[in-house]
Amino acid sequence: MLARSVTHALVGLEPRRVEVEAHIDGGLPGFAIVGLADRACSEAKHRVRSGIGSAQLEWPLKRITVNLAPAGLRKEGSGFDLSIALAVLAASRQVPAERLAEHAAVGELALDGRVRPVRGAFAVAEGARRAGLERILCAPESACEAELGGVEAIPVRHLAEAVAYLRGELRPPPAEPPDEEDEPDPPDLADVRGQERARRALELAAAGGHNLLLAGPPGTGKTMLGRRLPSILPPLEPREALEVMRIHSVAGVLPPERPLITHRPFRAPHHSASTAAIVGGGPGPRPGEASLAHRGVLLLDELPEFQRPALEALRQPLEDGVVSVARVQGQALFPARFQLVATMNLCPCAGRGDPAAQCSCSPQRLAAFRDKLSKALLDRFDLVVTVPRSRAEELAAGPSEPSAPVRERVRAARKRLGGPALDRTPEADELLSRAVERLPLSGRGRARVARVARTAAALAGADAVLPEHVAEALAYRSPKDLAA
């Protein structure tokens, strides 16, 4: 007796169709799972047997072999449990095999037969839709997420419910609609007192998608500014929202009560994070913080405290917008088109740049501190701003301009940047050429200055890039406090 069910394995972000084949024949009773299953997947035999018994269904006292095809594709995790259990029940004629073939299934089984949610339900549902299936059996917590993948989700709380549904004895209630409550708004820019130059740099970064480095003494508002960048970014477009949902689903961080993401992601990992945590990887490659920040903001607070290999690994996604993780089994690609915002002190003792403090760092200590950041990484920041300590009257002043009007200016500038190209005037070209000769600007640096100048022109509503726009872009390129 042979029966099949359909589920999907995740390779990076891509769902790969897996046929679960259950074969029951004579011989001594036994249960084996083959098909390159990892330990969590192989242990499904214990969960499946206990779950079938808890559902008061018959466990076949024969030899059971379950094959996860294709056999050369590695299967990881517990998401195959429900599909394995249903295939075994179909092979023992307890579930209609033809009815099961019309559905995909994903979920982990508890020992008492309850169906638990697993990561990647959105991606699995997308794979089912591409395979021509219209329904997927899953845990209730995964139902909203799965329906966003383009299929009808059948939420089953228990294995017994899944069996009753496939027999036509029960119709589970439809998935509850997602929570209509809006996502919490990011912190508002009105909280920032003073720091007009840094606020201007933040607006330029938002309008042009530029990378921003904020440097200065402690307590000047660097982290506060970085955390408010999402508040002046436009919301995600539908296509971008689906990209972000797929990544967050595979990573297992998509909130079940609100799977639809509209705000741009914001990620702020601790400086102790490993390279794999930042850019992705691990035994079964998973997306890292760079990919979780896709279409949003990645904030690295206290940049020199991060491990240098983790920072250097960011150079590829900053240029290409993708992380490539190579393993013996193959290659996984994770989108990582994010805006990088970083903060740092100007020296190890944090006294440099503060009029109320005195720097006690020796030249050797200062050189070692700066050597933590490679020139290649620093060259990828379009805007570098020294943030001074605010004056007393600035701190005592009322709220500054809120995020809403700034966001509207950013939206208008992005629309201009998406239209006909803004050409530089001859005078602007001459100024940029002189800057390349006199300043330590690489070819990449020149291109980034030109991009920031176009953003400044778009924010000003100008028809061309003028010398003042190039001058502003150059002023944000290399503050003297960061010079070696």
Order of alpha helices (4+ residues) and beta strands (2+ residues): beta-beta-beta-alpha-alpha-beta-alpha-alpha-beta-beta-beta-alpha-beta-alpha-beta-alpha-alpha-beta-alpha-alpha-beta-alpha-alpha-beta-alpha-alpha-beta-beta-beta-alpha-alpha-beta-alpha-alpha-alpha-alpha-alpha
